[in-house]
Amino acid sequence: MFADKRGVKVLLTLLFLWIAAYSAFPQTSSSLTSAGSESQTERITRLEQAVTEAKNSADNSWMLVSSALVLLMTGPGLALFYGGLVRKKNVLATMMQSFALMAIVTILWALVGYSLSFGTGNSFIGAFDHIFLRGVGLLPDADYSATIPQQTFMVYQLMFAIITPALITGAFAERMKFSAMVLFMILWSIVVYDPMAHMVWGKGGLLNAALGGRFPTLDFAGGTVVHVTSGVSALVCALYLGKRVGYPREPMPPHSVVLSFIGACLLWVGWFGFNAGSALAAGPLATSAFVATHFGAAAAVVGWAGAEWIRNGKPSTLGAVSGAVAGLVAITPAAGFVSPMSALAIGLIAGVVCYLMVAQVKARLGYDDSLDAFGVHGTGGTIGALLTGVFASRAINPIFKDAQGNITGLGVVDGNAGQLLNQFVGVVIGWVLAAVGTLVILKVVDLTIGLRVPEGHEIQGLDLSQHGEEGYNFEVSA
């Protein structure tokens, strides 16, 4: 009897607990659902924020690396490439020109250059809204790039402003005074580079393809801004200064093709930051520009070396590395707009044409472009800018849209024959601005402090006459 009572109590207790749990279950379930819903919303918000931060960090990291790669193009890349091409008595003076510009242009860019290039001005030049880098902070400027700080964008563009005037130094190598070079480059950066950069890449620029320019010129990474302006200015400098003492009667071979070879290899590597970095993000467009850059350079090596092989019976190392630079120059404006096969075509054409310009046209016209800055950069930049209007494709970069928002063709092969005219306008403006601006600046510098070193200093070499040192000391101590 006692056992039965105990069993009944247990059953009643279990029944009570079951009823209590069952009664409480709907409320508990509702509370859990509400808590789970709130937690899920918070998690989604945090996840979206984390994804955005990760993308911004990735883009910013890529752009900082790209900035370093572009700086590497000037020093040591260009410094070694140009330094090896001159005679040994001028190696330090030539390298010093590139190195000095890394410092001088940086200061000038911070004071006024960035504002004139990327400030909000008119169709031809920026205003002074960012003078002394005012307002250039750690938040993005959505007009240029929504995922990286404006300061990152500023320093990336600075590297372009550094290497562009440095390219010109190849035309007047071995004969311009260092003081004249400094003054000329300061004025040139303000009068030629900054307006051209604003017209092609700046807000409201006349040639800006992304922000509604009057003549939308496709220039992904500087075919007109960098290479046309520097190449044409180089030609004007070579013509204005005249020939080196003894040119062309005396042989003036490069003193070290090894240095030039190393410099060219560094230029090739650095150019990935130059072109792929111009996507301003670590995304598919950067990949496309990276591939196009490499393919264009490789094809130009084959084009230049092949043409030289046919003409001279053997390909030279100097010809091969010059071809690589010519291809890199030509693919620069097209890198973010063309397919790999189009990049091969552009590189091959540029390699052959630039070789003919250096090997035949220069000799026939008789000008002394010491290191072929015009033959490679002026010619290659012009070819690349025009061929961009031929091969640019919406499949790579759908930058153009009609009034209804539909994507339209980019180049001739993409059904937009009119783009070739826009490219031609951009090239002509680059040529005229560079030629006229350079000529005026040269005249001003010549009348004030003089441009060219005395003949005795030129014969002695600029290393000693301008800097009081020598690049090589072969004396053996006792």
KAZI-V341614 format. One record per backbone hydrogen bond with DSSP energy under -0.5 kcal/mol. CO is the residue of the C=O (numbers start at 0). NH is the residue of the N-H. E is the energy in kcal/mol with one decimal. If there is no record, write none. Layout:
co->CO nh->NH e->E
co->CO nh->NH e->E
//
This chain:
co->0 nh->4 e->-2.2
co->1 nh->5 e->-2.3
co->2 nh->6 e->-2.2
co->3 nh->7 e->-2.3
co->4 nh->8 e->-2.4
co->5 nh->9 e->-2.0
co->6 nh->10 e->-2.4
co->7 nh->11 e->-2.8
co->8 nh->12 e->-2.6
co->9 nh->13 e->-2.6
co->10 nh->14 e->-2.5
co->11 nh->15 e->-2.5
co->12 nh->16 e->-2.5
co->13 nh->17 e->-2.3
co->14 nh->18 e->-2.4
co->15 nh->19 e->-2.7
co->16 nh->20 e->-2.5
co->17 nh->21 e->-2.5
co->18 nh->22 e->-2.6
co->19 nh->23 e->-2.0
co->20 nh->24 e->-1.3
co->21 nh->25 e->-0.6
co->23 nh->27 e->-2.5
co->24 nh->28 e->-3.1
co->25 nh->29 e->-2.3
co->26 nh->30 e->-2.4
co->27 nh->31 e->-2.5
co->28 nh->32 e->-2.5
co->29 nh->33 e->-2.6
co->30 nh->34 e->-2.8
co->31 nh->35 e->-3.1
co->32 nh->36 e->-2.6
co->33 nh->37 e->-2.3
co->34 nh->38 e->-2.4
co->35 nh->39 e->-2.4
co->36 nh->40 e->-2.1
co->37 nh->41 e->-2.1
co->38 nh->42 e->-2.6
co->39 nh->43 e->-2.4
co->40 nh->44 e->-2.4
co->41 nh->45 e->-2.8
co->42 nh->46 e->-2.6
co->43 nh->47 e->-2.8
co->44 nh->48 e->-2.3
co->45 nh->49 e->-2.5
co->46 nh->50 e->-2.6
co->47 nh->51 e->-2.4
co->48 nh->52 e->-2.6
co->49 nh->53 e->-2.5
co->50 nh->54 e->-2.5
co->51 nh->55 e->-2.7
co->52 nh->56 e->-2.6
co->53 nh->57 e->-2.5
co->54 nh->58 e->-2.9
co->55 nh->59 e->-2.7
co->56 nh->60 e->-2.6
co->57 nh->61 e->-2.4
co->58 nh->62 e->-2.3
co->59 nh->63 e->-2.2
co->60 nh->64 e->-2.3
co->61 nh->65 e->-2.6
co->62 nh->66 e->-2.1
co->63 nh->67 e->-1.9
co->64 nh->68 e->-2.3
co->65 nh->69 e->-2.4
co->66 nh->70 e->-2.1
co->67 nh->71 e->-2.2
co->68 nh->72 e->-0.9
co->69 nh->73 e->-0.8
co->70 nh->73 e->-0.9
co->70 nh->74 e->-2.1
co->71 nh->76 e->-2.6
co->72 nh->77 e->-3.1
co->73 nh->78 e->-2.0
co->75 nh->79 e->-2.7
co->76 nh->80 e->-2.4
co->77 nh->81 e->-3.0
co->78 nh->82 e->-2.1
co->79 nh->83 e->-2.3
co->80 nh->84 e->-0.7
co->81 nh->84 e->-0.6
co->81 nh->85 e->-1.0
co->83 nh->255 e->-2.2
co->85 nh->254 e->-2.0
co->86 nh->89 e->-2.6
co->87 nh->90 e->-0.9
co->88 nh->462 e->-2.0
co->89 nh->93 e->-2.1
co->90 nh->94 e->-2.2
co->91 nh->95 e->-2.8
co->92 nh->96 e->-1.3
co->93 nh->97 e->-1.1
co->94 nh->98 e->-2.2
co->95 nh->99 e->-3.1
co->96 nh->100 e->-1.7
co->97 nh->101 e->-1.1
co->98 nh->102 e->-0.9
co->99 nh->102 e->-0.7
co->99 nh->103 e->-2.9
co->100 nh->104 e->-1.8
co->102 nh->106 e->-1.8
co->103 nh->107 e->-2.3
co->104 nh->108 e->-2.9
co->105 nh->109 e->-2.0
co->106 nh->110 e->-2.1
co->107 nh->111 e->-2.6
co->107 nh->112 e->-2.4
co->108 nh->113 e->-2.1
co->110 nh->131 e->-2.5
co->111 nh->115 e->-2.3
co->112 nh->116 e->-1.7
co->113 nh->117 e->-3.1
co->114 nh->118 e->-1.9
co->115 nh->125 e->-3.0
co->118 nh->120 e->-1.0
co->122 nh->205 e->-2.5
co->124 nh->121 e->-2.2
co->127 nh->130 e->-1.4
co->129 nh->132 e->-1.9
co->130 nh->133 e->-1.4
co->132 nh->135 e->-1.8
co->134 nh->136 e->-1.2
co->136 nh->150 e->-1.9
co->138 nh->149 e->-2.0
co->139 nh->141 e->-0.7
co->140 nh->143 e->-2.0
co->140 nh->144 e->-2.7
co->144 nh->140 e->-0.6
co->148 nh->151 e->-0.6
co->148 nh->152 e->-1.9
co->149 nh->153 e->-2.6
co->150 nh->154 e->-2.2
co->151 nh->155 e->-2.2
co->152 nh->156 e->-2.3
co->153 nh->157 e->-1.6
co->154 nh->158 e->-1.2
co->155 nh->158 e->-0.5
co->155 nh->159 e->-0.8
co->156 nh->160 e->-1.9
co->157 nh->161 e->-1.6
co->158 nh->162 e->-1.9
co->159 nh->163 e->-1.9
co->160 nh->164 e->-0.7
co->161 nh->165 e->-1.1
co->162 nh->166 e->-1.7
co->163 nh->166 e->-0.5
co->163 nh->167 e->-0.7
co->164 nh->167 e->-0.7
co->164 nh->168 e->-0.8
co->165 nh->168 e->-0.6
co->166 nh->169 e->-1.2
co->167 nh->170 e->-2.4
co->167 nh->171 e->-0.7
co->169 nh->370 e->-2.1
co->170 nh->369 e->-1.3
co->171 nh->174 e->-1.5
co->171 nh->175 e->-0.8
co->174 nh->452 e->-1.7
co->176 nh->180 e->-2.3
co->177 nh->181 e->-2.2
co->178 nh->182 e->-2.0
co->179 nh->183 e->-2.8
co->180 nh->184 e->-2.5
co->181 nh->185 e->-1.9
co->182 nh->186 e->-2.2
co->183 nh->187 e->-2.8
co->184 nh->188 e->-2.3
co->185 nh->189 e->-1.4
co->186 nh->190 e->-2.9
co->187 nh->191 e->-2.7
co->187 nh->192 e->-1.7
co->188 nh->193 e->-2.5
co->191 nh->195 e->-1.8
co->192 nh->196 e->-2.9
co->193 nh->197 e->-2.2
co->194 nh->198 e->-2.6
co->195 nh->199 e->-1.9
co->196 nh->200 e->-2.7
co->196 nh->201 e->-0.8
co->197 nh->201 e->-1.2
co->198 nh->206 e->-2.0
co->198 nh->207 e->-0.6
co->201 nh->204 e->-2.0
co->202 nh->120 e->-0.6
co->204 nh->207 e->-1.1
co->205 nh->214 e->-2.7
co->206 nh->216 e->-2.3
co->207 nh->212 e->-3.4
co->212 nh->215 e->-0.6
co->214 nh->216 e->-0.8
co->215 nh->217 e->-0.5
co->216 nh->208 e->-0.6
co->216 nh->218 e->-0.8
co->221 nh->225 e->-1.7
co->221 nh->226 e->-1.9
co->222 nh->227 e->-1.9
co->223 nh->228 e->-1.4
co->225 nh->229 e->-1.8
co->226 nh->230 e->-2.4
co->227 nh->231 e->-2.5
co->228 nh->232 e->-2.1
co->229 nh->233 e->-2.0
co->230 nh->234 e->-1.7
co->231 nh->235 e->-2.1
co->232 nh->236 e->-2.4
co->233 nh->237 e->-2.5
co->234 nh->238 e->-2.3
co->235 nh->239 e->-2.6
co->236 nh->240 e->-2.7
co->237 nh->241 e->-1.3
co->243 nh->246 e->-2.2
co->245 nh->249 e->-3.3
co->255 nh->259 e->-1.6
co->256 nh->260 e->-2.6
co->257 nh->261 e->-2.3
co->258 nh->262 e->-2.6
co->259 nh->263 e->-2.6
co->260 nh->264 e->-2.1
co->261 nh->265 e->-2.2
co->262 nh->266 e->-2.2
co->263 nh->267 e->-2.4
co->264 nh->268 e->-2.1
co->265 nh->269 e->-2.9
co->266 nh->270 e->-2.1
co->268 nh->271 e->-1.4
co->269 nh->272 e->-1.2
co->269 nh->273 e->-1.4
co->270 nh->274 e->-2.8
co->271 nh->275 e->-1.3
co->271 nh->276 e->-0.9
co->274 nh->277 e->-0.9
co->275 nh->278 e->-1.5
co->276 nh->279 e->-2.2
co->280 nh->282 e->-1.5
co->282 nh->285 e->-0.6
co->282 nh->286 e->-1.5
co->283 nh->287 e->-2.4
co->284 nh->288 e->-2.4
co->285 nh->289 e->-2.3
co->286 nh->290 e->-2.5
co->287 nh->291 e->-2.5
co->288 nh->292 e->-2.2
co->289 nh->293 e->-2.0
co->290 nh->294 e->-2.6
co->291 nh->295 e->-2.6
co->292 nh->296 e->-2.1
co->293 nh->297 e->-2.3
co->294 nh->298 e->-2.4
co->295 nh->299 e->-1.8
co->296 nh->300 e->-1.9
co->297 nh->301 e->-1.7
co->298 nh->302 e->-2.4
co->299 nh->303 e->-3.0
co->300 nh->304 e->-2.5
co->301 nh->305 e->-2.2
co->302 nh->306 e->-2.2
co->303 nh->307 e->-2.5
co->304 nh->308 e->-2.4
co->305 nh->309 e->-2.3
co->306 nh->310 e->-2.2
co->307 nh->311 e->-3.3
co->307 nh->313 e->-0.6
co->308 nh->312 e->-1.8
co->315 nh->319 e->-2.1
co->316 nh->320 e->-2.4
co->317 nh->321 e->-2.1
co->318 nh->322 e->-2.2
co->319 nh->323 e->-1.8
co->320 nh->324 e->-1.9
co->321 nh->325 e->-2.4
co->322 nh->326 e->-2.4
co->323 nh->327 e->-2.3
co->324 nh->328 e->-2.4
co->325 nh->329 e->-2.4
co->326 nh->330 e->-2.2
co->327 nh->331 e->-0.8
co->328 nh->331 e->-0.7
co->328 nh->332 e->-0.5
co->330 nh->334 e->-1.8
co->331 nh->220 e->-0.7
co->332 nh->219 e->-2.2
co->333 nh->336 e->-2.7
co->333 nh->337 e->-1.2
co->336 nh->392 e->-3.0
co->338 nh->342 e->-2.2
co->339 nh->343 e->-1.9
co->340 nh->344 e->-1.8
co->341 nh->345 e->-2.6
co->342 nh->346 e->-2.6
co->343 nh->347 e->-2.4
co->344 nh->348 e->-2.3
co->345 nh->349 e->-2.5
co->346 nh->350 e->-2.5
co->347 nh->351 e->-1.8
co->348 nh->352 e->-2.6
co->349 nh->353 e->-2.7
co->350 nh->354 e->-1.5
co->351 nh->355 e->-2.2
co->352 nh->356 e->-2.2
co->353 nh->357 e->-2.2
co->354 nh->358 e->-3.2
co->355 nh->359 e->-2.2
co->355 nh->360 e->-1.9
co->356 nh->361 e->-2.3
co->359 nh->363 e->-2.3
co->360 nh->364 e->-2.5
co->361 nh->365 e->-2.0
co->361 nh->366 e->-0.5
co->366 nh->368 e->-0.9
co->367 nh->369 e->-1.3
co->368 nh->371 e->-2.0
co->371 nh->375 e->-1.8
co->372 nh->376 e->-2.1
co->372 nh->377 e->-1.2
co->373 nh->378 e->-2.4
co->375 nh->379 e->-1.4
co->376 nh->380 e->-2.4
co->377 nh->381 e->-1.7
co->378 nh->382 e->-2.6
co->379 nh->383 e->-2.7
co->380 nh->384 e->-2.2
co->381 nh->385 e->-2.1
co->382 nh->386 e->-2.8
co->383 nh->387 e->-1.7
co->384 nh->388 e->-0.9
co->385 nh->388 e->-0.6
co->385 nh->389 e->-0.5
co->386 nh->389 e->-0.6
co->386 nh->390 e->-2.7
co->387 nh->391 e->-2.0
co->388 nh->411 e->-2.1
co->389 nh->412 e->-2.6
co->391 nh->410 e->-1.6
co->392 nh->395 e->-1.1
co->392 nh->396 e->-1.7
co->396 nh->398 e->-2.5
co->399 nh->407 e->-2.2
co->401 nh->404 e->-1.9
co->405 nh->401 e->-2.5
co->410 nh->413 e->-0.7
co->410 nh->415 e->-3.0
co->411 nh->414 e->-1.8
co->415 nh->418 e->-1.4
co->416 nh->419 e->-1.3
co->417 nh->420 e->-0.8
co->417 nh->421 e->-1.3
co->418 nh->422 e->-2.4
co->419 nh->423 e->-2.0
co->420 nh->424 e->-2.5
co->421 nh->425 e->-2.3
co->422 nh->426 e->-2.3
co->423 nh->427 e->-2.6
co->424 nh->428 e->-2.6
co->425 nh->429 e->-2.1
co->426 nh->430 e->-2.7
co->427 nh->431 e->-2.9
co->428 nh->432 e->-2.6
co->429 nh->433 e->-2.2
co->430 nh->434 e->-2.8
co->431 nh->435 e->-2.6
co->432 nh->436 e->-2.1
co->433 nh->437 e->-2.2
co->434 nh->438 e->-2.1
co->435 nh->439 e->-2.3
co->436 nh->440 e->-2.3
co->437 nh->441 e->-2.9
co->438 nh->442 e->-2.0
co->439 nh->443 e->-2.2
co->440 nh->444 e->-2.8
co->441 nh->445 e->-2.6
co->442 nh->446 e->-2.2
co->443 nh->447 e->-1.4
co->444 nh->448 e->-2.2
co->444 nh->449 e->-1.8
co->450 nh->176 e->-2.9
co->453 nh->457 e->-2.1
co->454 nh->458 e->-2.3
co->455 nh->459 e->-2.2
co->456 nh->460 e->-2.1
co->460 nh->464 e->-2.1
co->461 nh->465 e->-2.1
co->461 nh->466 e->-0.8
co->462 nh->466 e->-0.9
co->462 nh->468 e->-1.7
co->463 nh->467 e->-1.2
co->474 nh->476 e->-0.6
//
